[in-house]
Amino acid sequence: MNQVLRAGMQGLRTFASDVADGFFEIVHNGFALIGLALVFIVVAVAARPDLQRAGEQELTAWVESRKPAPAPTDPAPNAVERATAARPEELPRQQAAVAYWLSRKYRVAVEPLSVLVAEAYTIGRQTKLDPTLILAIMAVESSFNPFAQSPVGAQGLMQVMTRVHGDKYEPAGGTLAAFDPITNLRVGVKVLQECISRAGSLEGGLRYYVGAANLGDDGGYTVKVMAEHDRLRQVASGRAVPVFTPPAPATGAPAAPMPTQPTPRTQPIPVVAPASPDEAKPPAQNTPATVALLEQPAL
């Protein structure tokens, strides 16, 4: 009986040993095959740069797909780089004075206005146009709202007719750039140059710009632009100019309380193509707020 048990135990040990040896051989050979496969892949990738790039792209995509999504409330880390804003104290004194004055009058943050003022001065030097004229047009056209749009399709700070001047936005990537403040400013200045060149004078160019060249009246547009232009020139020269001067009340009539700034226009005056007189628009109707602006004395 003992011999039978010993023989059985010996057989089990032999069987277990054979199984272990077989498993070791299989694992060993499997690792050897994996190693050979890796060597083959490395050699193939080294010989084929296109495969290397494809592998890198796949690996990068795999890693990116497993990154946790940022919380919806987290701001983008590069958002400040996209912001059209600058520190006004870094501007030259003349430009800073203009930026602060416009900020108070139109209730717009001075930081984005600083960028527009600096750009207006840069373009003014390049085009021989007074930068305060450029800023005055923006003030009258949109009250410095970069997303303003008129009922006829004039868009942005300078209220350029995007469908007419779409070719001028092509270098910036297309007509959606009309809502980029700097791009809209540059395109508007190009249109203004064309209008002045065609009319032969600044006042005539402004009538073309507003689309009233073939009309008897431009709705007071030229007067408003030139009045704001004159005020901005005085601000730039260092003079203290109030943001709003109410007209003198009639004799014997009580003085009515006046707003601290003119009422912004709800329908900005659009710009038309200088070569298309049939695109002319009727002038905007003067509201009481507009009449008050027109009647205020030049400073």
NORBELSUL-V700404 format. One record per residue. RES is the residue in one small letter. PHI is phi in whole degrees, -180 to 180 (* if undefined). D_FIRST is the distance of its C-alpha to the first C-alpha in whole Angstrom. Layout:
res:RES phi:PHI d_first:D_FIRST
res:RES phi:PHI d_first:D_FIRST
//
This chain:
res:m phi:* d_first:0
res:n phi:-63 d_first:4
res:q phi:-67 d_first:5
res:v phi:-66 d_first:5
res:l phi:-64 d_first:6
res:r phi:-63 d_first:9
res:a phi:-65 d_first:10
res:g phi:-65 d_first:11
res:m phi:-62 d_first:12
res:q phi:-64 d_first:14
res:g phi:-65 d_first:15
res:l phi:-65 d_first:17
res:r phi:-63 d_first:19
res:t phi:-64 d_first:20
res:f phi:-65 d_first:21
res:a phi:-63 d_first:23
res:s phi:-65 d_first:24
res:d phi:-65 d_first:26
res:v phi:-63 d_first:27
res:a phi:-63 d_first:29
res:d phi:-63 d_first:30
res:g phi:-64 d_first:32
res:f phi:-63 d_first:33
res:f phi:-61 d_first:35
res:e phi:-64 d_first:36
res:i phi:-64 d_first:38
res:v phi:-64 d_first:39
res:h phi:-61 d_first:40
res:n phi:-65 d_first:42
res:g phi:-64 d_first:43
res:f phi:-64 d_first:45
res:a phi:-64 d_first:46
res:l phi:-65 d_first:48
res:i phi:-62 d_first:49
res:g phi:-62 d_first:51
res:l phi:-63 d_first:52
res:a phi:-63 d_first:54
res:l phi:-64 d_first:55
res:v phi:-61 d_first:57
res:f phi:-63 d_first:58
res:i phi:-65 d_first:60
res:v phi:-61 d_first:61
res:v phi:-64 d_first:63
res:a phi:-65 d_first:64
res:v phi:-66 d_first:66
res:a phi:-63 d_first:67
res:a phi:-84 d_first:69
res:r phi:-123 d_first:70
res:p phi:-59 d_first:72
res:d phi:-65 d_first:72
res:l phi:-67 d_first:69
res:q phi:-64 d_first:69
res:r phi:-64 d_first:71
res:a phi:-63 d_first:70
res:g phi:-65 d_first:66
res:e phi:-63 d_first:68
res:q phi:-64 d_first:70
res:e phi:-63 d_first:67
res:l phi:-65 d_first:65
res:t phi:-63 d_first:68
res:a phi:-63 d_first:68
res:w phi:-65 d_first:65
res:v phi:-68 d_first:65
res:e phi:-65 d_first:68
res:s phi:-68 d_first:67
res:r phi:-102 d_first:64
res:k phi:-76 d_first:67
res:p phi:-67 d_first:68
res:a phi:-68 d_first:71
res:p phi:-66 d_first:74
res:a phi:-63 d_first:75
res:p phi:-59 d_first:78
res:t phi:-86 d_first:81
res:d phi:-75 d_first:80
res:p phi:-72 d_first:83
res:a phi:-65 d_first:82
res:p phi:-64 d_first:82
res:n phi:-106 d_first:85
res:a phi:-62 d_first:87
res:v phi:-65 d_first:90
res:e phi:-72 d_first:90
res:r phi:-88 d_first:91
res:a phi:-72 d_first:94
res:t phi:-89 d_first:97
res:a phi:-153 d_first:98
res:a phi:-152 d_first:100
res:r phi:-82 d_first:101
res:p phi:-65 d_first:105
res:e phi:-68 d_first:106
res:e phi:-88 d_first:105
res:l phi:-80 d_first:107
res:p phi:-59 d_first:111
res:r phi:-56 d_first:113
res:q phi:-63 d_first:115
res:q phi:-68 d_first:112
res:a phi:-63 d_first:110
res:a phi:-62 d_first:114
res:v phi:-65 d_first:114
res:a phi:-63 d_first:110
res:y phi:-67 d_first:110
res:w phi:-65 d_first:114
res:l phi:-64 d_first:112
res:s phi:-62 d_first:109
res:r phi:-68 d_first:111
res:k phi:-71 d_first:113
res:y phi:-102 d_first:111
res:r phi:54 d_first:108
res:v phi:-119 d_first:106
res:a phi:-57 d_first:103
res:v phi:-72 d_first:105
res:e phi:-65 d_first:102
res:p phi:-66 d_first:102
res:l phi:-64 d_first:105
res:s phi:-61 d_first:105
res:v phi:-66 d_first:103
res:l phi:-66 d_first:106
res:v phi:-64 d_first:109
res:a phi:-62 d_first:108
res:e phi:-67 d_first:107
res:a phi:-61 d_first:110
res:y phi:-69 d_first:112
res:t phi:-65 d_first:110
res:i phi:-66 d_first:111
res:g phi:-60 d_first:115
res:r phi:-66 d_first:115
res:q phi:-73 d_first:114
res:t phi:-104 d_first:116
res:k phi:64 d_first:119
res:l phi:-102 d_first:118
res:d phi:-66 d_first:119
res:p phi:-61 d_first:115
res:t phi:-70 d_first:117
res:l phi:-68 d_first:118
res:i phi:-60 d_first:115
res:l phi:-67 d_first:113
res:a phi:-65 d_first:116
res:i phi:-65 d_first:115
res:m phi:-61 d_first:112
res:a phi:-63 d_first:113
res:v phi:-72 d_first:116
res:e phi:-72 d_first:113
res:s phi:-135 d_first:110
res:s phi:54 d_first:110
res:f phi:65 d_first:108
res:n phi:-97 d_first:105
res:p phi:-69 d_first:103
res:f phi:-108 d_first:102
res:a phi:-66 d_first:105
res:q phi:-146 d_first:106
res:s phi:-88 d_first:109
res:p phi:-61 d_first:110
res:v phi:-98 d_first:111
res:g phi:105 d_first:107
res:a phi:-73 d_first:109
res:q phi:-132 d_first:106
res:g phi:83 d_first:105
res:l phi:-57 d_first:107
res:m phi:-94 d_first:110
res:q phi:51 d_first:110
res:v phi:-85 d_first:109
res:m phi:-73 d_first:109
res:t phi:-61 d_first:106
res:r phi:-69 d_first:106
res:v phi:-89 d_first:110
res:h phi:-109 d_first:108
res:g phi:-60 d_first:105
res:d phi:-63 d_first:105
res:k phi:-74 d_first:106
res:y phi:-93 d_first:102
res:e phi:-59 d_first:101
res:p phi:-61 d_first:100
res:a phi:-93 d_first:98
res:g phi:109 d_first:96
res:g phi:131 d_first:98
res:t phi:-71 d_first:100
res:l phi:-65 d_first:97
res:a phi:-68 d_first:98
res:a phi:-61 d_first:102
res:f phi:-96 d_first:100
res:d phi:-87 d_first:99
res:p phi:-56 d_first:102
res:i phi:-68 d_first:103
res:t phi:-64 d_first:102
res:n phi:-63 d_first:105
res:l phi:-61 d_first:107
res:r phi:-66 d_first:107
res:v phi:-66 d_first:108
res:g phi:-60 d_first:110
res:v phi:-66 d_first:112
res:k phi:-61 d_first:112
res:v phi:-63 d_first:114
res:l phi:-62 d_first:116
res:q phi:-60 d_first:117
res:e phi:-62 d_first:118
res:c phi:-66 d_first:120
res:i phi:-65 d_first:122
res:s phi:-62 d_first:123
res:r phi:-72 d_first:124
res:a phi:-79 d_first:126
res:g phi:87 d_first:128
res:s phi:-155 d_first:127
res:l phi:-67 d_first:125
res:e phi:-62 d_first:126
res:g phi:-65 d_first:126
res:g phi:-64 d_first:123
res:l phi:-66 d_first:122
res:r phi:-67 d_first:123
res:y phi:-65 d_first:122
res:y phi:-61 d_first:118
res:v phi:-87 d_first:119
res:g phi:85 d_first:120
res:a phi:-115 d_first:123
res:a phi:-63 d_first:125
res:n phi:-101 d_first:127
res:l phi:-110 d_first:128
res:g phi:-75 d_first:131
res:d phi:-144 d_first:128
res:d phi:-100 d_first:125
res:g phi:70 d_first:125
res:g phi:81 d_first:125
res:y phi:-62 d_first:122
res:t phi:-62 d_first:124
res:v phi:-62 d_first:126
res:k phi:-65 d_first:123
res:v phi:-64 d_first:121
res:m phi:-67 d_first:124
res:a phi:-66 d_first:124
res:e phi:-67 d_first:121
res:h phi:-60 d_first:121
res:d phi:-65 d_first:124
res:r phi:-63 d_first:122
res:l phi:-66 d_first:119
res:r phi:-63 d_first:121
res:q phi:-67 d_first:123
res:v phi:-61 d_first:120
res:a phi:-65 d_first:119
res:s phi:-82 d_first:122
res:g phi:102 d_first:121
res:r phi:-80 d_first:123
res:a phi:-85 d_first:122
res:v phi:-117 d_first:122
res:p phi:-66 d_first:121
res:v phi:-71 d_first:118
res:f phi:-156 d_first:121
res:t phi:-116 d_first:124
res:p phi:-70 d_first:126
res:p phi:-69 d_first:129
res:a phi:-67 d_first:132
res:p phi:-70 d_first:132
res:a phi:-66 d_first:136
res:t phi:-60 d_first:139
res:g phi:82 d_first:138
res:a phi:-95 d_first:135
res:p phi:-66 d_first:132
res:a phi:-74 d_first:129
res:a phi:-80 d_first:126
res:p phi:-64 d_first:123
res:m phi:-108 d_first:122
res:p phi:-70 d_first:118
res:t phi:-77 d_first:117
res:q phi:-154 d_first:116
res:p phi:-66 d_first:117
res:t phi:-67 d_first:115
res:p phi:-64 d_first:113
res:r phi:-73 d_first:114
res:t phi:-85 d_first:111
res:q phi:-126 d_first:112
res:p phi:-58 d_first:112
res:i phi:-76 d_first:115
res:p phi:-82 d_first:113
res:v phi:-104 d_first:114
res:v phi:-113 d_first:115
res:a phi:-70 d_first:115
res:p phi:-64 d_first:118
res:a phi:-98 d_first:119
res:s phi:-126 d_first:119
res:p phi:-63 d_first:122
res:d phi:-72 d_first:121
res:e phi:-85 d_first:118
res:a phi:-60 d_first:120
res:k phi:-115 d_first:119
res:p phi:-67 d_first:122
res:p phi:-64 d_first:122
res:a phi:-68 d_first:120
res:q phi:-71 d_first:122
res:n phi:-78 d_first:123
res:t phi:-85 d_first:122
res:p phi:-55 d_first:124
res:a phi:-65 d_first:121
res:t phi:-67 d_first:122
res:v phi:-61 d_first:126
res:a phi:-62 d_first:125
res:l phi:-65 d_first:124
res:l phi:-68 d_first:126
res:e phi:-85 d_first:129
res:q phi:-71 d_first:128
res:p phi:-71 d_first:130
res:a phi:-69 d_first:129
res:l phi:-93 d_first:128
//
